[in-house]
Amino acid sequence: MDEVYLQADQLAGAEARVDAMVREYHTKLARYLRRMVGDAEVALDLTQDVFLAAYRILKDDPQRELTAGWLYRAATNGAISFMRRRKIVRMMPLDRELEREHWRIDERSAASVDLQAALKRLPAEQSAAVLLTSYAGYSSQEAATILGTTSDAIRQRVCRAMRMLRTVMTEKATNS
Amino acid sequence: MILDECARAEITAGALAIGEATDVQREDYRRHLSRCSSCLTTLGGERDVERTMQLVARARGEESWTPEARVVIVRQTDIKRRFWQFGLAAAAALAILWLGARALIPNAPQNVAERTGAVHQSRVATPQVKRHAAAGHDLVVVHNVATLKRPPLTTPAHVAPKVLARGHEVPAAPSARNTNTAVTVVAAAALSQRDERSVSALRTVGTAPPQPGRAESIAVLPAPGISRDVAPLGGESAIVPHPPAIAYYENAEGTTAFDVSVDEHGVPLKCTVAKSSGFVVLDEAVCQAAMRARYAPRLINGHAVAGVYHDSLTFQAGDNR
């Protein structure tokens, strides 16, 4: 019983702002995180953690301005932390095809499935750079601000990620 | 300088992929690829980059997964909850430390001779209680010195022994030197004539009043002609048995009477269990402790001779904590 739902009368300001954020960014963040970690349930949990962190900040400091970039930064950090933990304890599926089947059920697009297969092989920093720029629509300067680096570094990461994407996705497209 | 140009081309390829490359950058990129075959292979031409990004854009456009928004859940990890968690953990740690300290420090032996004012303080038996602990269990060891195996001695004039048969108390006769002296021997059965002789031959000097949970003690003085009997160096407390943990878990109780053969140099030669406690582990622990100890040999007219040390230890299960 260590979890309680938000009480509306206690959380008027913070709750309203978090509600607005959830309506606007929940799906975008969940998709971004799902691409990062490769698991829908984990992505939803991490998304929940991002909004929870936002709520706590707003509860302590109602004047704080939380941008979408802050949400993506928190999501990226959460995903990288999760992937580091997963390196230590990794649940290997009995059937590797099962994992791909799971994506095929959610995604009707072969390109979407192939993109995930390519992203799985990339380091987290490169995945984040590609997803923030080409998927979430941020410029290299904005992505650099989110990830705490320079725009040239973001472009370099995107370029290196491109090699893997081209190898996997172009080959798949050619084969199909 | 070609390395710098390759690094620059890598960044430009990234800008092309994002769609941020200017016309000048595109022209530089083309010029570099025309001269650098490795970059052409690894980075690909403009068309390759655009084709790859089109696949990414298509994957993005065709993504159909739309999760349901969940209610934000707040875990109650506020200061109040953490205070209780920390407080409970600290209280538990203190309780464990306190119990551990109590289990490790043995109880101070009670000096019966001081309380009863006995004359022969060096041989007055003192029930020595030792507490050992294993995994939260206590085992109390009471040191008995009751032994009737000594040769009969003459009864001193100033002490009148009393014999109780089957719980019938006989009032103590007033003693000329010590009116507080009281000797209690509880017979397990009707005393025979030989027993009565043996008991009356004991030069008992006094015992403490019976205490619940403690063994009664009877002091015995050495026989005449023996300057000193066999005794462990360091006193009776030098024999400290360490029963195995199973004895604590099973709450093993009982009295182990044992005899230790000691040579003229005070070295224990053999330990024999005269009366078993009913638990082999306790008997073995007692004998091992007895063989670990060193002894003062028996002295007869100033000459050290071999002798036998008789003693018994009573184990009582303490409170389970």
Interface residues (C-beta under 8 A of the other chain):
Chain A: D2 E3 V4 Y5 L6 V18 V22 R23 H26 T27 A30 R31 R34 A40 A43 L44 T47 Q48 F51 L52 Y55 D106 E107 R108 S109 A111 S112 D114 L115 V130 T133 S134 Y135 S139 S140 D152 I154 R155 Q156 R157 V158 C159 R160 M162 R163 L165 R166 M169 T170 A173
Chain B: A7 E10 I11 T12 A13 G14 A15 A17 I18 E20 T42 L43 G44 D48 V49 R51 T52 M53 L55 V56 A57 R58 A59 R60 E62 E63 S64 W65 T66 P67 A69 R70 V71 V72 I73 V74 R75 Q76 T77 R81
